[in-house]
Amino acid sequence: MSARVEDLLARMTLEEKAGQLVQVANPDPELDAPALAAGAFGSAIVASGEHAGNVRDAGTQAAHVDALQRAATSGRLGIPLLVARDVIHGHRTVFPVPLGQAASFDADLVRAAARVAAREASADGIRWTFAPMLDVARDPRWGRVAEGYGESAWLTAHLGAAAVQGFQGDDLADAESLAACAKHYVGYGLATGGRDYAEVDVGPRTLHHVHVRPFREAVAAGVATVMSAFHTLDGVPMTAHTGLLRTHLRGGSGGGLGFDGVVVSDWDAVGELLLHGVAGDLPDAACLALTAGVDVDMVTAAYRHLPDLVRAGRLDAALLDDAARRVLLLKERLGLFDRPFTGAGRAASVHLAPTHRELARTAAQQACVLLRDDGPLLPLREPGRVLLTGPFATARAELFGTWTLDGRGEDAVSVADAARERWGDAVTVDDGRWPELALQAARAADVVVACVGEHPMRSGEANSVTTLDLPAGQVELLEALARVSRRLVVVAVTGRPLAMDRLASLGDALVLVLHPGVEGGHGIVDVLAGDAPASGRLPMSLPWSVGHVPVFHDHRPTGRPLDPEGDVGRYRDHADGPAFPFGFGLGHSPVTYGPVRLSAPTLAPGETVTVTARVGNAGKHPVLETAQLYVRARPALRPQDPVSRPVAELVGVRRVALAPGEAQDVALELDAGLLATRDACGAPVPATGPFLVTVAPHAGAATGTTPPTGARLDVVTGPTTEGQP
Ligand code: GLC
């Protein structure tokens, strides 16, 4: 409870309370000065429009925001404005797209990158970001897979919580902190057909165990806001979904998340309730959304009808008070009442600071996943004559990926820049415009590095695709280069998993790079040259073809599980399974994994067991290995909840740097809570029975062998004997 906020509420009119729930786009300090002073809107989004993720705008600066604040605080109540922006993966220092950051499997990296983004964006007056996106996604046709952390609920929760901590810091009142926003609640990644905005239908157990889980972790990490999603879930638009918003998200019992922060709608989603066919007009839409638990209406202005709806008795005034209270409390937590102004001094010193670039370079290195390296060809220490070709050889802004609103192409390091720095005059650059010239140059080179891939406009919001192949013409170029090159390295830069049918065996080495950001050229060349380990791991399975989608590691066994060594398949016309499994990625040296050892054979609720495996570097180059902890429930009698469990679930990772020949015992902690599931209402169902626990380099190694490797762990319902005197 805040005395200041309660005092304000006691003095506010219905119009002023409703005003705090209205969010407008791009207000003007002069034209909108009267509205600001009257408190007609409580927050503003700086964005080019509804598809801001792929349409650049002029951005904003502290001076502009301060002018808005002067107008807002000049009103009779002096309530400051809260300014928001989609700071998704960086501000001026652009980091890899979130899917690329997920390839690091490194929460510390994600947290640090979010902190840099907060430091830079807050210097421009932004104090609320609409990130992290926590939509677990398994369908790469959906362009927004680029914005999330991939197919694993555990990894999405793990990295999402880290992003929240990075954006919000230890103190939301710190001038460098941003209010984070867990979005899009909930299940957006399941859009039918990968078609953005399409309906979602999912069983309640999967919804709670997989898709709600990252939001639960974000709430536990203290996320200040949550965004409701566009789509319908089982026919109900999420923006009007009282059961999942007000009841479950805010509920503190029976599996509820206990969230007490601000819920903001997605862009115009309140107005879109008319298009969903559940509201007749904006007043209806406002009634539905506020009742469901949406506090702030992003750009529809439907909430301007709230005072009349209260006066007409269609809405309880307490709903309006509660929502306004949450917005005012958020502003107070951000320190905006005491320090509404940013001042112009910080931006120049923090934007693109050397330490920010260094972190972006590390992140770019780890957005690179080495999929194949015949020979091995890499690392290219002294490669001789290098031909660099393809559209991404000289690309700059295109390295940023989607949802880059404030990055500038001129700040980016291209692959060509980095290659010349590293290999000097031995590098010839050809932008691939004339394939004949590229082929001629290829013949004269010792190594050809072909940098192909997706333009950022092909991923992100409203950018679904029906094919996962490289853009037209690129595979043909690669096939031609493969015929004339002595040695060919294919670098595929993308915002989503690509189909591997025609790509997997092309050339001598293949690196998948998830739009790597402002230091993308350095990151790619560092990995190619061996100046950084090849440490990226796949946050999403790579399919052979779009026909295989969705393909993901934590699928259920079915009643007729496929024998990976067998000669029966499900598809008459293609191999089953992923071309490259979740978690896969090569280093510059082979890595060995020893048998799993458990600190105890049984595990009871509230207990933790230590899982250890010896991991060794069997080559002559350093590696940065991501040991992955997978669990699988073996058959056990669970009459109360006979739920089939996935063949492998990631529940932990440990990154370990190993010098050539070095081996270490890698220990991971497994808490009993990680093995629980959720029932149809979202309440936790404690695990019981035997589990197979594996430490592996990727999901394929955790499931693909028969008999499966790993150690048996018996999860019991009462305290284990070890815990008793
Ligand atoms: C967009 C996106 C959402 C974003 C918002 C504001 O349509 O769905 O992720 O934060 O609108 O740009």
Residues whose N, C-alpha, C, O or C-beta is under 5 A from the ligand:
A	BS01	GLC	A47 G49 E50 A52 D86 F130 D266 W267
